[in-house]
Amino acid sequence: MSVPFPVRGPNRPSTVMPRAEKQRFYQLYFQTPGVAEAELEKDVHNAIKTTLFALSGDAAVENPASLTMLPSDGGWLDGKPTTQSLPAWLTDNDIKFYVEEFKRTGFRGGLNWYRNIDRNWELLAPWSGAKVQVPALYIVGDRDAVYRSPNWDHLIPSLKQSVPLLRESIVLKCCGHWTQQERAKDVNNALLEFLKQL
């Protein structure tokens, strides 16, 4: 869901991430330990609520891929759309649960995944060119920043080259990055149909 299987490229991921004079890709911002943690842990409730809404289809951002580019001198939350009322798929109890967990654990664990992206690329070198050889289903929202990213638009049409047993690619209308939450019924139905074929 959301992120299609990426073929391992010839370059370290961090060296090909978009950057410009006044903007940088969000994963580059996450690289320096402590920086993103300080921003997100300053107001965990705001960080969770803003992130969940901003990347959802309900934010209806004209160019969702723009959400992945941050100001060079700013942070993750800068410029993100916000809301007073929650979308139908998200409850106050959901927010409360996430807030309590992130207050307990902090954000470092999740952010470290991004900080390890080049090392993962190195470790996966023996599997360069490997294909996913099991039946697969791909589901994405049409308002997902990943789906709308100019750097990834070629991956979905060519996904079957690296995932030859891909049964179907489903693009859910008016859905953002949180596919299984925003469109739980559609995702469950698609998974059940997929499983019936196996």
N, C-alpha and C positions, 0 to 999 in steps of 0.2 A: 504494500500500500504506500502511496505517495512517491517514494523514491524508487525509480526503476533500477534494476541490477546494472551497475556501471562496470563496463569493461576496464580493467586496470590499464591506465595510460602509461606512457613512457616517462612522464615527469612527476616529481613529488607533487601531491595535490595542492599544497600551500603555495607553490610557485606559479600555478596557473589560475589561482583564484582571482576574480576581478578586483581591480583597484584602480583608482584614479586620483587626481590631485586632491579632490575634496570628498571622496568617498572610498569606502573599502568594504569588501565582502564581510558579512557578520562573523564568519569563522575566523577571520584574521583578528578581529576584535577579541574573540574568546581566547586567543593564544597566550596572553600574558597572565600567569596565575595571580589571582587576587583582584584584578581590575573588574571583570564582569561580576564576580562574586559581590564586591562592594556595592555595585550599582543595584543588583537584583535583591540583595539581602537588606538593603536600606529600608525598603517597604515591600515585603514579600507578597502581601495581598495585591498591591498594585501591579507588581511584576507578573504574577500569575494571571490575574484578570486581563491585563493589557495584552499579554502574549497570546492567551487563548482566543480572545476576541480578534485581535489584529490579523492573525493568520487564518482565521475562519472565513468561510464563504459569506457569513453575515456582515462582515466589514465592507464587502462589496467595493474593494479597492480597484480602481481602474486598471492599474498595472501591479498585480500582486508581487511580481518579481522585484519590484522596487523596495519591498519590505526587507529584502535580504541585503540591501546596500545601506551602510550606516555612514553618517558624517565622519570624516577623518578625525575630527576633534570631539566626537560625541559617542554615545553608547547605544546599547540594544533598544532601549525604550524610546529614544529620541525620535519624534515624528511618527510614532505608531498611532493608528486610530484607536480611540477609546470609546466606551459606551457606559451609560448609566444603568441601563437594563440589560440583563443577560439574555443571550439567544435561547431558544426553546430547548436545545440539546444540552444546556449547561445550567446547573442549579447552584444555589448558594451553598448547599452541602458539598457539592463537588469542589468548589473554590475553597471552602473551609478545610476539606481533607488535604488538598494539595498544599495549602498554606501551612498547615500543621506539620506535614511531612517535610517540606523544605525548610521550615524553621528548625526542625529537629536535625536534619542531615546537612543542610546547606546546599548550595548549587554546584560545589566543586566536582562531585562525582560525575554528573552529567556533562559538565564543561570539559572534564578531562578526556572524554571521548573525542572531542574536537581537537584537543591538544595532542592527541596521539595519532592523528590522521596520517601524518607522514610515516610514522613508525609502522602503522598497520600496512601502509603501502609497501614498505620495505619487506615486512614479514610475509606478505602475499606474493612476493616475486616468484616463488616456485609454481604458483598457480596462474601465472600470466597466460592469458588466452583460454583459460578453462571456461567451460560452459555449464550452466545449470541444467542437469540431465534428469530432472524429475518434472512431472506435470506441474504447471504453475498457472496462477491467475494474477493479473495485475489490475489494481483498482486505484483510481486517482480522482481528485476533484478538479473541475474545470477552473476553479478560482484558487487552486493551490499554487503558491509561489514556485514550487519545484516544477510543476507542469508548465507554468508560464515563463520559466527561465529561458532566455535565449541560448544559454549554453547547454541546455538539456533537451531542447525541442527535437533534436534528431534521435534521441535515445528511444523514445516510445515507438516511433515507426520502425526502428531497426531492432527492437527488443528481441524479436524472434531469432535473430542471428546469434545472440548470446544465451538465449533461453529457448532452445528449439522446441520444447514441449509446452510452450505457452499456449494455453487453450483460448484465452480471451484477454483483451484489454478493455476495461470498462471505465469510461469517463463520466462521473456523476455531476450533473448540472447544479450550479449554485452551491457547490461544496468546496471548502478550503482544505487546509492541511490536516485537520483532525478528522479524517475520513470516517473511521469507525465510530467516532462519537457524534459527529454531525449527521451522519446518515446511517445509523446503526441498523435499521430495518433493511435498507437496501444492501448494505454490506453482508449482513447475515444471510439474506436471500441469495446473493451472488455466491457466497461460500458454500451454501447448501447445494445449489445447482452444480457448482464445480465438483463437489465431493460425490454427487450422484453419478458423474461421468467416469469416475475412477474405478 
